[in-house]
């Protein structure tokens, strides 16, 4: 289905506002998901209204679905893998007809799968289009917790394992018959925990032994929250199950271990990066969730405003040179690099990356993970990459002088080089490279673009409320707006209005959903080249960014706060 047709129809019917429609139209080239899924994820419109319009376009009737109307017997007429992969669900059985709901009725593979199921059941198919949110709500029922905790505790008690100290003991080796009866509940607990984490869009799962209990915490939108608590007797079986999945040594509890595994959850191919850490009360385990549907985003989805997006596109279009993204750990730098790589990823371009570790596996890229413990570092790997006939090189991070020198050399010899560097802002990129012993005269021809970013929590668009900015904040806003280009500054008028959200069911009463980045971006220009060669570095950069009209991190954050995307207090706190 043509996303442009759907967006136009949604605007025509008043389901989607003109501003949201225009923004999505501009993002279509970069979106990695169907536009109705993006609308649902961002809570931009009523999901059922979107599905109804979609059904009208495709000639398929729409049907609202309530979770309670689908019995377990009906639910399991379609296997879990089929339902989650193709986003289909059984609604009911009416005589010789199986009534099904499809998020994408025009998906030919989904149609083939349903026809196969109908043939085996010897029934006909009645197809409706359903809303994304309705499907996701029903799909959660495929992996419930039910009574797995009680079953696991009972099994462990019968075996004599429960009640023993959790720390400092080896995992009990069980015979096959016992293992089946005892481990099945634990396997289900781990599976359900990971499913819940993915459903809540968590970035990390923390499995933490305490003195008297096992605590599970999820990091959602940068904040840790307790998700569940289990008896301490389940600590070792749960950790052992995770280790089995990640192919780690089960009986090694004295030293940290790293691993990863891959699985299908909610129809999505998801990687989990696993790290264990010994503590006095047992091993702590952290699982980093690498969900391509969440972590791999197009540049507009990251929060890049039009003026910054234009600058990045200019930097990308150059045939060679460095693009450097700066910011603290966890600010989304690698995600931005992946967004750029998705634009550059074409059949005629050879892209090679060095990462620590490889977070997302992307078709078309040649990705490699550095291993410093065996001498395979960013510097040594970069030397090897140059022998791989690359067009584009991505280096996870420039950490030392040797890597910096090699990256500059690669850029000067006709390659596009993408990397990250630790500085507080974009202005600090050039001085940082000079501190790494890169000769100043090499930087102008080597550098294309410098950027910095931070991550802020995105306000829930359903429950946000407008209010007048207080006097202190209004003065800060006024002062920052003065430094913006006239075309941007003129959009905002006094009295300044900001937003906050109290929480609602759509955001689980948090007031925020997801995160958005704020950016500052500037280009290496002829004027900056001349300034660097003739004057003091810091003064030259300051003069040039003023001439370019660079929007600073704080200014970009204030713009987003005035547009109702983020909380103004968080902007001021993160850009102090």
C-alpha positions in Angstrom: 0.0 0.0 0.0 1.2 3.4 -0.9 1.9 5.3 2.4 1.4 8.7 0.6 -2.1 7.7 -0.4 -2.9 6.7 3.2 -1.5 9.9 4.7 -3.4 12.1 2.2 -6.6 10.2 3.0 -6.0 10.5 6.8 -5.6 14.3 6.4 -8.6 14.6 4.2 -10.8 12.8 6.8 -9.4 14.8 9.7 -7.8 11.8 11.4 -4.4 13.3 11.1 -3.5 17.0 11.4 -1.9 18.9 8.5 1.4 19.5 10.4 1.8 15.8 11.3 0.9 14.7 7.7 3.5 17.1 6.3 6.1 15.9 8.7 5.5 12.2 7.9 5.4 12.9 4.2 8.9 14.4 4.5 10.1 11.4 6.5 8.8 8.6 4.2 12.2 8.1 2.5 13.8 7.4 5.9 11.1 5.4 7.7 11.9 1.8 8.4 8.3 0.8 9.3 4.9 1.2 7.7 3.5 4.6 8.3 0.5 3.3 10.2 2.9 1.6 12.7 4.8 4.9 13.0 1.5 6.7 13.7 0.6 4.2 16.4 4.1 4.2 18.0 4.1 8.1 18.2 0.4 8.2 19.3 -0.4 10.7 16.6 -4.0 9.6 15.8 -6.8 7.3 16.9 -5.5 3.8 15.7 -9.0 2.5 14.9 -9.7 5.6 12.8 -6.5 5.0 10.9 -7.3 1.3 10.3 -10.8 2.2 9.1 -9.4 4.6 6.5 -6.8 2.0 5.5 -9.6 -0.6 5.0 -11.6 1.8 2.8 -8.5 2.3 0.5 -7.9 -1.4 0.3 -11.5 -2.4 0.0 -11.4 -4.5 3.2 -13.9 -3.9 6.0 -12.7 -2.6 9.4 -13.5 -4.3 12.6 -12.7 -3.1 16.2 -11.4 -5.9 18.4 -11.7 -6.3 22.1 -9.3 -8.5 23.9 -12.0 -10.2 26.0 -14.0 -11.3 23.0 -11.3 -13.7 21.8 -11.2 -17.0 23.8 -8.0 -18.9 24.3 -9.4 -21.7 22.1 -9.9 -19.2 19.2 -6.5 -17.5 19.8 -4.5 -20.7 19.3 -6.1 -21.5 16.0 -3.3 -19.4 14.5 0.2 -20.3 15.8 2.1 -17.7 17.8 4.9 -17.4 15.2 2.5 -16.9 12.3 0.4 -14.3 14.3 3.4 -12.3 15.4 5.4 -12.5 12.2 2.5 -11.4 9.9 0.5 -9.4 12.4 -2.7 -11.4 12.0 -5.0 -12.7 14.7 -8.1 -14.9 14.9 -11.2 -13.1 15.9 -13.8 -15.9 16.0 -15.2 -19.0 14.2 -18.6 -18.8 12.6 -19.6 -22.2 11.3 -17.3 -23.0 8.4 -15.6 -19.6 8.4 -12.6 -18.5 10.4 -12.8 -14.7 11.0 -9.3 -13.1 11.1 -8.0 -9.6 11.6 -5.0 -8.3 9.6 -3.0 -5.2 10.2 -1.8 -5.4 6.6 -4.4 -7.1 4.5 -2.4 -6.5 1.3 0.6 -8.5 2.7 0.8 -11.4 0.2 2.9 -13.6 2.5 0.4 -13.2 5.3 -2.4 -14.1 2.9 -0.6 -17.3 1.9 0.0 -18.2 5.5 -3.7 -17.7 6.4 -4.8 -19.7 3.3 -2.6 -22.6 4.5 -4.1 -22.5 8.0 -7.6 -22.4 6.6 -6.9 -25.3 4.3 -5.7 -27.4 7.2 -8.7 -26.4 9.3 -11.0 -27.0 6.4 -12.7 -23.6 6.8 -13.1 -20.5 4.7 -11.6 -17.1 5.6 -13.4 -13.9 6.6 -10.9 -11.1 6.6 -11.1 -7.7 8.4 -8.5 -5.0 8.8 -7.7 -4.3 12.5 -5.9 -1.4 14.3 -2.2 -1.8 15.2 -3.0 -1.2 18.9 -5.8 -3.8 18.9 -3.5 -6.4 17.4 -0.7 -5.6 19.9 -3.0 -5.9 22.9 -4.3 -9.3 21.8 -0.8 -10.5 20.8 0.4 -10.1 24.4 -1.7 -13.1 25.4 0.5 -15.5 23.5 3.2 -15.4 26.3 1.5 -14.9 29.7 3.2 -15.5 33.0 0.3 -17.5 34.4 1.6 -19.7 37.2 5.2 -20.3 36.2 6.6 -18.7 39.3 4.7 -20.9 41.6 5.5 -24.0 39.5 9.2 -23.2 39.5 9.3 -22.6 43.2 7.5 -25.9 43.8 9.8 -27.8 41.5 12.9 -26.4 43.1 11.5 -27.2 46.6 10.8 -30.8 45.7 14.4 -31.1 44.4 15.9 -29.7 47.6 17.5 -26.8 45.7 15.2 -24.1 47.2 16.3 -22.8 50.5 20.0 -23.2 49.8 22.2 -20.1 49.7 22.0 -18.5 46.3 25.6 -17.3 46.1 28.8 -19.2 45.8 27.3 -22.5 44.5 27.5 -24.3 41.3 24.4 -25.0 39.2 23.0 -28.4 40.0 23.3 -30.8 37.2 19.9 -32.5 36.6 19.0 -35.6 34.7 16.9 -35.2 31.6 13.6 -36.1 33.1 14.0 -33.9 36.1 15.3 -31.0 34.0 12.2 -31.0 31.8 9.8 -30.8 34.8 11.9 -28.3 36.7 13.2 -26.0 34.0 10.1 -25.6 32.0 8.6 -23.0 34.4 11.9 -21.1 34.5 12.2 -21.1 30.7 8.7 -19.6 30.6 9.6 -17.0 33.2 12.6 -15.8 31.3 10.7 -15.8 28.0 7.8 -13.8 29.6 10.1 -11.3 31.2 11.9 -10.6 27.9 8.5 -10.4 26.1 7.3 -7.9 28.7 10.5 -5.8 28.3 10.1 -5.7 24.6 6.4 -4.7 24.9 7.4 -1.8 27.2 10.1 -0.7 24.8 12.8 -1.2 27.4 16.4 -0.8 26.4 17.9 -3.0 29.2 16.8 -5.7 31.6 18.5 -5.9 35.0 18.4 -9.2 36.9 19.6 -8.4 40.4 20.0 -10.7 43.4 19.2 -9.1 46.7 19.5 -10.7 50.1 16.0 -12.0 50.2 14.6 -11.7 46.7 15.5 -11.5 43.0 14.7 -8.1 41.6 14.0 -7.5 37.8 14.2 -3.9 36.6 13.6 -2.5 33.1 15.3 0.7 31.8 12.5 2.5 29.9 13.2 5.9 28.3 16.5 6.2 30.2 14.9 5.5 33.7 15.1 2.3 35.7 11.9 0.9 37.2 11.2 -2.3 39.0 9.2 -4.7 36.8 8.9 -7.8 39.1 10.2 -9.5 42.1 10.8 -13.3 42.5 11.9 -15.6 45.4 15.7 -15.7 45.7 15.5 -19.4 45.1 14.8 -18.6 41.4 18.0 -16.6 41.0 20.4 -19.3 40.0 17.9 -21.1 37.6 17.0 -17.9 35.9 20.6 -16.8 35.5 21.5 -20.2 34.2 18.8 -20.1 31.6 20.1 -16.7 30.4 23.6 -18.1 30.2 22.4 -21.1 28.2 20.8 -18.7 25.7 23.9 -16.6 25.4 26.3 -19.6 25.4 28.1 -18.6 28.5 29.8 -20.8 31.0 27.1 -21.8 33.5 29.5 -22.9 36.2 31.7 -19.7 36.0 30.4 -17.2 38.6 33.7 -15.6 39.7 34.4 -13.4 36.7 32.2 -11.3 34.4 31.2 -12.8 31.0 29.8 -11.3 27.8 27.6 -12.9 25.2 24.5 -12.4 23.0 21.6 -14.3 21.5 19.0 -13.7 18.9 15.3 -14.5 19.1 11.8 -13.6 17.7 9.5 -11.7 19.9 6.3 -10.0 18.9 7.1 -10.9 15.3 10.4 -8.9 15.5 14.0 -10.2 15.1 15.7 -9.0 18.3 19.2 -9.3 19.6 20.0 -9.5 23.3 23.5 -8.6 24.5 24.2 -10.2 27.8 26.7 -9.2 30.5 27.2 -10.9 33.9 28.8 -9.4 36.9 29.7 -11.1 40.2 28.4 -9.7 43.5 28.5 -10.9 47.1 25.0 -12.3 46.8 25.2 -13.8 43.4 25.6 -12.9 39.7 23.9 -9.8 38.4 22.9 -10.0 34.7 22.2 -7.1 32.4 20.6 -7.7 29.0 20.7 -4.9 26.4 17.7 -5.2 24.1 18.7 -4.4 20.5 15.4 -4.1 18.7 15.9 -2.9 15.1 12.3 -1.6 14.9 13.1 0.7 17.9 16.8 1.3 17.7 17.2 1.6 13.9 15.5 4.8 12.9 15.6 7.2 10.0 17.2 10.6 10.7 13.9 12.5 10.9 12.6 10.1 13.5 15.6 10.9 15.8 14.5 14.5 16.3 16.5 16.2 13.7 14.8 19.5 12.8 14.7 20.6 9.2 17.6 23.0 9.4 19.9 20.3 11.0 18.7 17.6 8.7 19.6 19.8 5.7 23.1 20.2 7.1 23.6 16.5 7.6 22.4 15.7 4.1 24.9 18.3 2.8 27.7 16.5 4.7 26.7 13.1 3.5 26.6 14.2 -0.2 30.3 15.0 -0.2 32.4 12.3 -1.9 34.8 12.0 1.1 35.6 13.4 4.5 34.7 12.8 8.2 31.4 13.1 9.9 31.8 13.1 13.7 29.1 12.9 16.3 29.9 13.9 19.9 28.1 13.5 23.2 28.2 11.5 26.4 27.7 7.8 26.7 24.1 6.8 26.1 23.2 10.0 24.1 22.3 8.1 20.9 25.4 8.8 18.9 25.6 5.3 17.4 21.9 5.4 16.6 22.5 8.5 14.6 25.4 6.9 12.7 23.2 3.9 11.9 20.6 6.4 10.5 23.2 7.9 8.2 24.4 4.5 7.2 20.9 3.5 6.1 21.0 6.4 3.6 24.4 5.5 2.3 23.7 1.8 2.2 23.4 1.1 -1.5 24.4 -1.8 -3.8 27.2 0.2 -5.4 28.8 1.3 -2.1 31.0 -0.8 0.0 30.5 0.0 3.7 32.7 -1.5 6.4 32.3 -0.9 10.1 34.4 -1.4 13.3 32.2 -1.5 16.3 32.5 -2.2 20.1 30.2 -4.1 20.1 28.1 -4.6 17.0 24.7 -3.4 18.2 22.5 -4.0 15.1 23.2 -6.3 12.2 22.3 -4.5 9.0 22.0 -6.2 5.6 24.4 -4.7 3.1 27.0 -3.7 5.7 30.3 -5.5 6.5 30.4 -5.2 10.2 33.2 -6.3 12.5 33.6 -6.2 16.3 36.9 -5.1 17.8 38.6 -7.3 20.4 41.2 -5.4 22.3 42.1 -8.5 24.5 43.6 -10.1 21.4 45.1 -6.9 19.9 42.2 -6.2 17.5 41.6 -2.6 18.3 40.0 0.3 16.4 43.5 1.3 15.2 44.6 -2.1 14.0 41.2 -2.8 12.5 41.2 0.5 10.6 44.5 -0.5 9.0 42.8 -3.7 7.8 39.7 -2.0 6.6 41.7 0.2 4.2 42.6 -3.1 2.4 39.0 -4.0 2.0 38.3 -1.5 -0.8 35.8 0.5 1.3 33.8 3.5 0.1 32.4 4.3 3.6 34.1 3.5 6.9 32.3 3.5 10.2 34.5 3.5 13.3 32.5 3.1 16.5 34.6 5.6 18.5 37.8 7.6 18.2 39.5 7.0 21.5 43.2 7.6 20.9 45.7 9.5 18.8 46.5 6.5 16.6 42.8 5.9 15.7 42.4 9.7 15.1 45.4 9.8 12.8 44.3 6.8 10.8 40.7 8.1 10.5 41.9 11.5 9.2 44.2 9.7 6.7 41.3 7.6 5.5 39.2 10.7 4.9 42.0 12.4 3.0 42.5 9.4 0.7 38.9 9.5 -0.7 36.7 7.7 1.9 33.7 8.8 3.9 34.5 8.2 7.5 31.8 8.1 10.2 32.6 8.0 13.9 31.9 9.3 17.4 34.0 11.3 19.8 33.6 12.3 23.4 33.2 16.0 23.7 30.6 18.2 25.4 29.5 19.9 22.2 30.1 20.1 18.5 32.4 23.1 18.9 34.8 20.9 21.0 35.4 18.3 18.2 38.2 20.2 16.5 40.1 21.1 19.7 39.7 17.4 20.8 41.3 16.1 17.6 44.2 18.6 18.0 44.6 17.3 21.6 44.9 13.8 20.0 48.0 15.1 18.1 46.2 15.5 14.7 48.0 18.3 12.9 45.7 21.3 12.6 46.4 21.9 8.8 45.0 18.4 8.1 41.6 19.0 9.7 40.0 21.4 7.2 40.3 19.0 4.2 39.5 16.0 6.3 36.4 17.2 8.2 32.9 17.5 6.6 30.5 17.9 9.5 30.5 18.0 13.3 27.5 17.4 15.5 26.6 16.9 19.1 23.5 15.4 20.7 21.6 14.6 23.9 18.6 12.4 24.6 15.5 13.8 26.3 12.2 12.1 27.2 9.4 12.8 24.8 6.1 14.1 26.3 3.0 12.0 25.9 1.0 13.7 23.1 -2.2 12.4 24.6 -2.1 14.0 28.0 0.3 17.0 27.6 -1.2 20.3 28.7 -0.2 23.8 27.6 0.7 26.4 30.3 2.4 29.8 30.5 6.1 29.7 31.1 7.1 31.3 34.5 9.0 34.5 34.5 12.5 32.9 35.0 12.0 30.4 32.2 10.5 33.0 29.9 13.6 35.1 30.3 15.8 32.2 29.4 13.7 31.4 26.4 13.8 35.0 25.3 17.6 35.2 25.6 18.1 31.9 23.7 15.7 32.8 20.9 17.7 36.0 20.3 20.6 34.0 19.0 18.5 32.0 16.4 18.2 32.8 12.7 15.2 35.1 12.0 13.4 32.4 10.1 13.3 30.1 13.2 13.0 32.9 15.8 10.0 34.5 14.2 7.8 31.4 14.7 7.6 31.9 18.4 5.7 34.8 20.0 5.2 36.1 23.5 3.8 35.1 25.9 5.8 31.8 25.7 3.8 28.6 26.3 5.4 25.4 27.5 3.9 21.9 28.1 3.8 19.2 30.8 2.0 15.9 31.1 0.5 14.3 34.2 0.2 10.8 32.8 -2.6 8.8 31.2 -3.2 5.1 30.2 -1.5 5.8 26.8 1.8 6.5 28.6 1.3 4.2 31.6 0.8 7.3 33.7 4.4 8.4 33.2 3.8 11.5 31.1 6.4 10.5 28.6 6.7 8.0 25.8 10.0 7.3 24.2 12.9 9.7 23.8 13.9 12.4 21.3 17.3 13.8 20.6 18.4 17.4 20.5 21.2 18.4 18.2 23.7 21.0 17.2 25.4 20.7 13.8 27.8 22.8 11.8 29.8 22.2 8.6 33.4 22.7 7.7 33.3 25.6 5.3 35.7 27.6 3.2 35.4 30.4 5.8 36.2 28.1 8.7 39.2 26.7 6.8 40.6 30.2 6.4 39.9 31.1 10.0 41.6 28.0 11.3 44.8 28.6 9.2 45.1 32.2 10.4 43.8 32.5 13.9 43.2 30.9 17.3 41.1 27.7 17.0 38.3 28.5 19.6 37.8 32.0 18.4 37.7 30.9 14.8 35.1 28.3 15.5 33.0 30.6 17.5 32.9 33.2 14.7 32.1 30.6 12.1 29.2 29.0 13.9 27.7 32.4 14.5 28.0 33.1 10.7 26.4 29.7 9.9 23.6 30.4 12.3 24.1 27.2 14.2 21.3 26.1 16.5 22.9 25.1 19.8 21.8 22.1 21.9 19.9 24.4 24.3 18.2 26.3 21.5 17.1 23.1 19.8 15.8 21.8 23.1 13.9 25.0 23.7 12.3 24.8 20.2 11.2 21.3 21.0 9.8 22.4 24.4 7.8 25.3 22.8 6.5 22.7 20.3 5.3 20.4 23.1 7.8 17.6 22.5 9.8 17.8 25.7 9.7 19.3 29.2 11.4 22.7 29.4 13.0 21.9 32.8 14.7 18.8 31.4 16.1 20.8 28.5 17.7 23.4 30.9 19.0 20.6 33.1 20.6 18.6 30.3 22.2 21.6 28.6 23.7 23.4 31.6 
